[in-house]
Structure formats: structure tokens, C-alpha cells
Amino acid sequence: MLLALKPTPGNFFLVLAPAMLLVFLFVLWLIRRRHSPGPAALTTEGEVVDFEEGRIGAGTAGGMVTRLRVRFRTLAGQTVTGTTATGNSLARLQYRRGQRVPVHYDAADPQRFSVGRFDQTNYTLLIVVFGLICLALLVLGGFYYLA
């Protein structure tokens, strides 16, 4: 059916939006897999001890990102201090030194951890924004298709 579509702007948008959505979901899955402590993650409470600034991207297109430096005690009693794998530019507004935060960590490798709300906020925002873009492309394609 898709091969029989004529090359019109409406058909272009109707094909582009689902394709973009599939690529986006695949990339999001790869990112979550890379930064997640895994399905068997244990949860404990940690404390924000500092912030680490870093640049992302290259040249003038890059930006600053802030990662949390967190200290927590594993259920086995080991004290771990580490930096989150992901970050954002609003971390200093969302957190303060000494704040208690939920920490999800890999029992086999406690240095592999994430701070619950910190990482989930980023992914939720990405999903909502990209979903709205895909929806707009579908609606635009529908208007062109019906015209």
C-alpha cells in the first residue's frame, strides 16, 4: 500500500511521522539501556554531595550539562560516591547539596546507578516533545492528503 502512494506532501508527512517515531523510540531504548542500572536494580536513598559541569557537543553547537555527584549506602553496607551518567542544564535548580534522593543501582556494580527523578524527567520530556512533533506531522499530512 505504501509503495502505491503518489509522492505528494501529504503522503510524505504520513510516512515521515511514523518513521521518525520508530527511530526515536529505538534511540531512546538504546539510551535507557546504556544508562540504566538494569532490571534487577536495587533502590536506596542517597544524598547529593556536589554537581559536576561538563560540555556536550562540539564548538558553538554544544552546551553545558550538570551531573549530580551522589553518595549512598548499598543494602550490603558499602558506601558509594559517584556521578550520574546523565545530566541536564536544570540540575542546579532541581537539586541542592544535602538533598536526599532515590538511587537505583546495580547490586553487582554499585557505581552503575541512576537518580530516579533526575533521569525520568529527561526521558518523559523527550517522549512528550517528540510525540507532539510526530502528531503535528501526522495532522499536517492528513490535511494535505484530504486536500
N, C-alpha and C positions, 0 to 999 in steps of 0.2 A: 504494500500500500504506500509506504513512504517513497519508494522508487517511482511511483506513478504521479507524485506531486509535481506540479509545474513550479519552476523557480521564480516564485513571487515573494515579495517582502513578508507577506503573511505566513507562507509556508516556511520561510527561513526562520522566523521567530518561533513558530510552533515546533520546529525541530531543534533550534538552538537552546531554548529554555530547558527542556528535559535533559539534553546532553550536558549542559552546564551543571545542572543539578546532580547528575550522576558523577561527574568529575569532582565536584565539590564534596560530595559525600564520601567518595573514595579518599580524597586528600585528607579530609577531616578524620577519617578512620585511621589513616597512616599516622597522623599527628598524635591522636589519642593513644594509639598503640605504642608509639615511641616514648611518650611522656607519662604514661600511666604506670603505677606500680604493679599492675596486674589484677586479675580477677580474684586472687586469693589475698588481697591486701588487708592488712590489719589496720585498725583505726585507734588512735590515741589522741591526746591533747598535747600541743606544743606551744611554744612561745616565740613571737617574733623578736629576734635579737638585733637585727640590723637590716639594711637594704643594700643591694648591690646594683650599681648603674652599669649599663652596657649599651653599645651601639648595635643596631641591626641594620642590615642593608649596606649599600656602598655609596660613597660620595654624598651628594646633596639629597639623594632619594632616601637615604637611611634616616633612622630616628633613634631616640633614646628609649630604652626599656628598663624597668626596675624589677628586680627579682627579690624575693624575700629570703633572708637568712633566718633559719628557724632552728630551735633546739627542742628536742623531745626525748622522752624516755620510752624505749620499746617495752613490750609486755615482758620480755626476758630480762629487763632491768638495765640494758645498755643505753647510755646517753649518747645521742647523735646530734651533731650540729652540721647543717648543710644548707645549700642554696637550692631553691626550687628550679626545675628545668625550664619552666616557662615564666613569663612575666608580662607586665603591661605598663603603660605610661601613667596609670592612675593608682598604682600600688601605694604610694605615699599618702594619697588621700583616703584610701580604703582601710589602711592599717596604720598602727602606731607601734613603736617599740614597747615591748612588755605585754602586748595584746595576746590573749590565749586564742589559739586557732585549732580547728580539727586537722589532724595529719593522717594521711593514708600512706602506709609504707609496705614494702615487700619484706616479709619476715626473713627471707634468705639473703637479702641485700638491703638493709635499712637505709643506705644512702640513696636508694631509689624511692623517692617519696613525692607526694604532692600535697598541697594545702587545699582542702576541699573547695571552699567557696572561691578561692583565688582562681583556680583553673576552670571550674564550672561556669563562672561568669563569662569568661572569654569565649568558651565554646557555645554557650547559649546565645550570646550576642552575635557571633558569627553565623549561627544557624538562622536566626531571625532575619538578619540583614540580607543574607544571600537568598533565603526563601522568598522574601519580599521582591528582590530583584527578579528572580525566576518567575514569580507570579505576574509581575508587571510585563515581562516579555511574553508570557502566555496570553495575557489580556490584549496586549498590542497585536500579537499575531492573530488573535481571534477577530479583532476589528478589521485588520487587513483582509483576513480570509472571508469575512462576511461581506465586505465591500465589493 
